[in-house]
């Protein structure tokens, strides 16, 4: 008859040695896991940054497409608020350090009595109306030669939701949309700023 496997009798020292060995093994596994998690986080961060750049680039491209379309359309028609305009500026920018003011304007139309500021977006949002309303008084301070001119505001976009439509009417801001191949200006409720 064969004897059963016998294990050496455990001693306090052998038990502590086994615990130390197991603990070292657990620490090593945790350290490897922590390194793997950090590497995974780093790769995810890189992927997210690349995606943000790609999406930001698409948003910028959409904005450039909208700007190009509306600038070309206004350049061809030179009309707004039932008036003919003589001059047009695109991407107008001015800073006045004395007044601590700065203004940027997507599109500005001029004639001998009126100025029209057109904000161009791919997709219009309520915030765009607020921003545009702030631009009117700043424009008159930055360009005092137009202080006595009638000033009109317009928001041009490929997509304008109902809230923006309603708010722009209430505030007296014209909406400009692309309808088919044409630019259509909704300005029945337009007011002078």
Order of alpha helices (4+ residues) and beta strands (2+ residues): alpha-beta-beta-beta-beta-beta-alpha-beta-alpha-beta-beta
